[in-house]
Amino acid sequence: MKLVSRMTPALLKKWNETQTMEEKDLCGLVFCMPNGADALWSRPEPEDLEIVVDRQNLKNPVEGKTDLVRTWTSVKDTPLRHPHAFSIRPAASIERTCVLMNTSMIDEKWVRPALKPLLAPNDEVCVLAFSFFDDTKTLEDWNRQYKKGQGIWYRSNTDVFFAYGLKEKQIHWVNYFTDSIPQMKEAILNSSVLLLTGGAPDLMYRRIREKKLSGLLRRYQGLVIGYSAGAMIQLGEYHITPDEDYPQFCWKNGLGYLTDFDVEVHFQNTPHQLRHIQRALSERHRPVYAIDEKGGMIVQPDGTKSFFGAVTCFDPKTK
């Protein structure tokens, strides 16, 4: 898991003049997860830089916490286990990897080779379970779906991370009904993995806006994993093929992580799905990636796409 520290004016001056940074320069710096940087230091200016290290490489850091953000301070004379294992990047940059799937079963054999390079045992996961349908109206309704020991979806969104070395205490659920907005923000700011659950993508997006989390989520850094609705909402705009929950074909807005393609989830190659994929192609002229139940795609921060399992690309340029 990556940690960052915003360069002080003195360090920034040294870097700009010499393009060098020594291990001793890191002593006394405060680090946090990338998502907490703006809350800790405010939004960066274009010229601001930050130092990036792996949390495992900080040697005996002192842990702390502000109102919302966990911190690690490197106070020793030799703050790193490997002296040259840090990098410099623009503080305004956003490094985010997106995973789009249909199922939460990421511990299955067909998924693990694809996700293993992306998940680390020291990651912290924020589960944003906002995708429930309108028939979930109360805390009791929510608990029947998501609460530990009671919810039908709890273990399938928690235990699946154990195959990657994470522990249950590292999986943090955001409760729409009981958590305050600061508590929700704290869970997001202190996470390195954002899990977007399946269900109703448009209702998830509406609730994100209702809780005033859309700006924070749009700048999210790290790994985003979305299942079904959680895959769709990662797009700037996506279509919904009519089904029992959505009787009409429609276009909806999402978080805007990915803007150069569209997706068809739960793809079974039916005439109904193919007809609406063609409609999406003709109306927006963007490729549509049709993801089977056992299929998924990964989009790296530079836009590079890779696929695992069964995924079909429908290209508007191909007749």
C-alpha positions as CSV (number, residue, x, y, z in Angstrom):
1,M,0.0,0.0,0.0
2,K,1.3,3.4,-1.0
3,L,1.8,6.4,1.3
4,V,2.5,10.0,0.3
5,S,3.9,13.1,1.9
6,R,3.6,16.5,0.4
7,M,7.0,18.2,-0.1
8,T,7.7,21.1,2.2
9,P,8.8,24.4,0.5
10,A,12.4,23.7,1.5
11,L,12.3,20.2,0.0
12,L,10.5,21.5,-3.1
13,K,13.2,24.1,-3.6
14,K,16.0,21.5,-3.2
15,W,14.3,19.2,-5.7
16,N,13.8,21.9,-8.3
17,E,17.4,23.0,-8.0
18,T,19.2,19.6,-7.8
19,Q,16.7,17.0,-8.8
20,T,18.0,14.9,-5.8
21,M,16.4,13.7,-2.6
22,E,18.2,11.9,0.1
23,E,16.9,9.5,2.7
24,K,17.6,11.9,5.5
25,D,15.2,14.4,3.8
26,L,12.4,12.1,4.7
27,C,13.0,12.1,8.4
28,G,10.2,13.8,10.3
29,L,7.9,13.9,7.3
30,V,4.2,13.0,7.8
31,F,2.8,10.4,5.4
32,C,-0.8,9.4,4.8
33,M,-2.7,7.3,2.2
34,P,-3.1,9.2,-1.1
35,N,-6.8,9.7,-0.6
36,G,-6.2,11.6,2.6
37,A,-3.6,14.0,1.2
38,D,-5.9,16.8,0.2
39,A,-7.7,16.6,3.6
40,L,-4.3,16.8,5.4
41,W,-2.6,19.5,3.2
42,S,-5.4,21.0,1.1
43,R,-5.8,20.7,-2.6
44,P,-2.4,20.9,-4.4
45,E,-1.2,23.6,-6.7
46,P,0.1,22.5,-10.1
47,E,3.7,22.9,-9.0
48,D,3.4,20.8,-5.8
49,L,5.1,17.5,-5.6
50,E,4.8,14.6,-3.2
51,I,7.0,11.7,-2.1
52,V,5.6,8.2,-2.5
53,V,6.7,5.2,-0.5
54,D,5.3,1.8,0.3
55,R,4.0,1.5,3.8
56,Q,6.1,-1.6,4.3
57,N,9.2,0.4,3.5
58,L,8.8,2.9,6.3
59,K,11.0,1.8,9.1
60,N,9.3,2.0,12.6
61,P,7.0,4.9,11.8
62,V,5.0,6.5,14.5
63,E,1.3,6.2,13.7
64,G,-1.1,9.1,14.4
65,K,-4.4,10.5,13.3
66,T,-6.0,13.9,12.5
67,D,-9.7,14.4,12.6
68,L,-10.2,12.3,9.6
69,V,-6.8,11.0,8.3
70,R,-4.5,8.3,9.6
71,T,-0.8,9.3,9.5
72,W,2.6,7.8,9.8
73,T,5.7,9.9,10.8
74,S,9.2,8.8,9.9
75,V,11.2,10.0,12.9
76,K,14.3,7.8,12.8
77,D,17.6,8.8,11.2
78,T,17.1,5.9,8.7
79,P,13.4,6.1,7.9
80,L,13.4,3.5,5.1
81,R,14.1,-0.2,5.0
82,H,15.4,0.3,1.4
83,P,17.0,3.8,1.1
84,H,16.1,4.3,-2.6
85,A,12.6,2.9,-2.5
86,F,10.7,6.1,-2.9
87,S,9.5,8.2,-5.9
88,I,8.5,11.7,-6.6
89,R,5.3,12.7,-8.5
90,P,3.1,15.7,-9.0
91,A,0.8,16.1,-6.1
92,A,-2.2,16.8,-8.4
93,S,-1.8,13.5,-10.2
94,I,-4.4,10.8,-9.7
95,E,-3.3,7.2,-10.0
96,R,-6.3,4.8,-10.0
97,T,-6.7,1.3,-11.3
98,C,-10.3,0.1,-12.1
99,V,-11.6,-3.4,-12.1
100,L,-15.0,-4.1,-13.7
101,M,-16.7,-7.5,-13.0
102,N,-20.2,-9.0,-12.4
103,T,-19.5,-11.2,-9.4
104,S,-18.0,-10.5,-5.9
105,M,-16.3,-13.9,-5.9
106,I,-12.8,-12.5,-6.4
107,D,-11.3,-15.4,-4.5
108,E,-12.2,-17.9,-7.2
109,K,-9.3,-19.4,-9.2
110,W,-10.2,-17.7,-12.5
111,V,-10.0,-14.3,-10.9
112,R,-7.0,-14.5,-8.5
113,P,-4.2,-14.4,-11.1
114,A,-5.6,-11.1,-12.5
115,L,-6.1,-9.4,-9.2
116,K,-3.2,-10.8,-7.1
117,P,-0.8,-8.1,-8.5
118,L,-3.3,-5.4,-7.5
119,L,-4.0,-6.3,-3.9
120,A,-1.6,-6.3,-1.0
121,P,-2.0,-7.8,2.5
122,N,-1.7,-4.3,4.1
123,D,-4.5,-2.8,2.0
124,E,-7.5,-1.1,3.6
125,V,-10.8,-1.7,1.9
126,C,-13.8,0.7,1.9
127,V,-17.1,-1.1,1.0
128,L,-19.5,1.5,-0.3
129,A,-22.8,-0.4,-0.1
130,F,-25.1,2.3,-1.6
131,S,-26.4,0.2,-4.5
132,F,-29.5,-1.3,-2.8
133,F,-32.9,-0.9,-4.5
134,D,-35.7,1.3,-3.3
135,D,-37.3,-1.6,-1.3
136,T,-34.5,-1.2,1.2
137,K,-36.0,1.7,3.3
138,T,-34.7,1.2,6.8
139,L,-31.7,0.2,8.8
140,E,-33.3,-3.2,9.4
141,D,-33.6,-3.7,5.6
142,W,-30.0,-2.7,5.1
143,N,-28.8,-5.1,7.9
144,R,-30.6,-8.0,6.2
145,Q,-28.4,-7.4,3.2
146,Y,-25.0,-6.2,4.6
147,K,-24.6,-6.5,8.3
148,K,-22.0,-8.9,9.7
149,G,-23.7,-12.1,10.9
150,Q,-27.0,-11.2,9.3
151,G,-26.6,-9.7,5.8
152,I,-26.8,-12.1,2.9
153,W,-24.0,-10.1,1.1
154,Y,-21.6,-9.5,4.0
155,R,-19.4,-12.5,3.6
156,S,-19.3,-12.4,-0.2
157,N,-17.9,-8.9,0.0
158,T,-15.6,-9.5,3.0
159,D,-14.3,-13.0,3.1
160,V,-13.3,-12.9,-0.5
161,F,-10.3,-10.6,0.4
162,F,-8.9,-13.2,2.7
163,A,-7.4,-15.1,-0.2
164,Y,-5.2,-12.0,-0.8
165,G,-3.9,-11.9,2.8
166,L,-6.2,-9.3,4.2
167,K,-7.9,-9.6,7.5
168,E,-11.6,-8.8,8.4
169,K,-10.5,-5.8,10.4
170,Q,-9.1,-4.3,7.2
171,I,-12.6,-4.3,5.5
172,H,-14.6,-1.2,6.4
173,W,-18.2,-1.0,5.5
174,V,-19.9,2.3,5.0
175,N,-23.4,2.2,6.5
176,Y,-25.8,4.5,4.6
177,F,-28.3,4.6,7.5
178,T,-26.1,5.1,10.6
179,D,-22.8,6.6,9.5
180,S,-22.4,10.4,9.5
181,I,-21.0,12.1,6.4
182,P,-17.7,12.7,8.3
183,Q,-17.6,9.0,9.2
184,M,-18.2,8.1,5.5
185,K,-15.4,10.4,4.4
186,E,-13.0,9.0,7.0
187,A,-13.6,5.4,5.6
188,I,-12.9,6.6,2.1
189,L,-9.9,8.8,2.9
190,N,-8.2,6.0,4.8
191,S,-8.7,3.3,2.2
192,S,-6.5,2.1,-0.6
193,V,-9.2,-0.1,-2.2
194,L,-12.8,1.1,-2.9
195,L,-15.4,-1.6,-3.4
196,L,-18.6,-0.6,-5.2
197,T,-21.3,-3.3,-4.7
198,G,-23.8,-4.6,-7.2
199,G,-27.5,-3.6,-7.4
200,A,-28.9,-0.3,-8.8
201,P,-26.2,2.0,-10.3
202,D,-28.4,5.0,-10.7
203,L,-29.6,4.8,-7.0
204,M,-26.0,4.4,-5.9
205,Y,-25.0,7.5,-7.7
206,R,-28.0,9.4,-6.3
207,R,-27.0,8.4,-2.7
208,I,-23.4,9.3,-3.3
209,R,-24.5,12.8,-4.3
210,E,-27.0,13.0,-1.4
211,K,-24.2,12.3,1.0
212,K,-21.9,14.9,-0.7
213,L,-19.3,12.2,-1.6
214,S,-19.1,12.6,-5.3
215,G,-16.2,15.1,-5.4
216,L,-14.2,13.0,-3.0
217,L,-14.8,9.8,-4.9
218,R,-14.0,11.4,-8.3
219,R,-10.5,12.1,-6.9
220,Y,-10.2,8.6,-5.5
221,Q,-6.7,7.0,-5.8
222,G,-5.7,3.4,-5.5
223,L,-7.8,0.4,-6.6
224,V,-11.5,0.5,-7.5
225,I,-13.4,-2.8,-7.8
226,G,-16.9,-2.7,-9.0
227,Y,-19.4,-5.6,-9.4
228,S,-22.2,-5.2,-12.0
229,A,-23.8,-1.8,-10.9
230,G,-20.4,-1.0,-9.3
231,A,-18.8,-1.6,-12.7
232,M,-21.3,0.6,-14.5
233,I,-21.0,3.5,-12.1
234,Q,-17.3,3.8,-12.8
235,L,-18.1,5.1,-16.3
236,G,-18.9,8.7,-17.1
237,E,-22.0,7.5,-18.9
238,Y,-23.5,4.1,-19.3
239,H,-26.6,2.5,-20.8
240,I,-29.0,0.1,-19.0
241,T,-30.4,-2.7,-21.0
242,P,-34.1,-3.3,-20.0
243,D,-34.7,-6.0,-17.5
244,E,-37.0,-6.8,-14.6
245,D,-35.7,-3.8,-12.6
246,Y,-35.4,-1.3,-15.5
247,P,-38.2,-1.6,-18.0
248,Q,-36.8,1.0,-20.4
249,F,-33.5,1.4,-22.2
250,C,-31.8,4.5,-20.7
251,W,-28.5,6.4,-20.3
252,K,-27.2,7.3,-16.8
253,N,-24.3,9.3,-15.4
254,G,-21.5,7.8,-13.3
255,L,-18.4,8.8,-11.4
256,G,-16.4,9.4,-14.6
257,Y,-13.4,7.3,-13.9
258,L,-13.6,5.8,-17.4
259,T,-15.0,7.7,-20.4
260,D,-13.9,6.1,-23.6
261,F,-16.1,3.0,-23.6
262,D,-19.4,1.5,-22.4
263,V,-20.2,-1.8,-20.7
264,E,-22.9,-4.5,-20.9
265,V,-22.9,-6.5,-17.6
266,H,-24.1,-10.0,-17.1
267,F,-23.6,-10.7,-20.8
268,Q,-25.2,-13.9,-22.1
269,N,-25.2,-13.1,-25.8
270,T,-29.0,-13.1,-26.0
271,P,-30.8,-11.3,-28.9
272,H,-32.2,-8.9,-26.4
273,Q,-28.8,-7.9,-25.1
274,L,-27.3,-7.7,-28.6
275,R,-30.1,-5.5,-29.8
276,H,-29.5,-3.0,-27.0
277,I,-25.8,-3.1,-27.4
278,Q,-26.2,-2.1,-31.0
279,R,-28.5,0.7,-29.9
280,A,-25.8,1.9,-27.5
281,L,-23.2,1.7,-30.2
282,S,-25.3,3.7,-32.7
283,E,-26.2,6.4,-30.1
284,R,-22.8,7.0,-28.5
285,H,-20.3,5.5,-31.0
286,R,-18.1,4.1,-28.2
287,P,-16.9,0.5,-27.8
288,V,-19.1,-1.7,-25.6
289,Y,-17.3,-4.3,-23.5
290,A,-19.8,-7.1,-22.8
291,I,-18.7,-8.9,-19.6
292,D,-19.9,-12.5,-19.0
293,E,-20.6,-13.7,-15.5
294,K,-17.1,-15.1,-15.4
295,G,-15.4,-12.2,-17.0
296,G,-13.7,-9.0,-16.0
297,M,-11.5,-6.1,-17.2
298,I,-8.8,-4.0,-15.6
299,V,-8.0,-0.4,-16.7
300,Q,-4.7,0.9,-15.5
301,P,-4.0,4.5,-14.7
302,D,-2.6,5.2,-18.2
303,G,-5.8,3.7,-19.8
304,T,-4.3,0.4,-20.7
305,K,-6.9,-2.3,-20.7
306,S,-6.6,-6.0,-19.9
307,F,-9.2,-8.8,-19.7
308,F,-9.7,-12.0,-17.8
309,G,-12.4,-14.6,-18.2
310,A,-14.9,-14.0,-21.0
311,V,-15.3,-10.4,-22.3
312,T,-16.5,-9.5,-25.8
313,C,-15.7,-6.1,-27.4
314,F,-18.3,-4.6,-29.7
315,D,-16.6,-1.8,-31.7
316,P,-18.8,0.8,-33.5
317,K,-16.1,0.9,-36.2
318,T,-16.6,-2.8,-37.0
319,K,-19.6,-3.8,-39.0
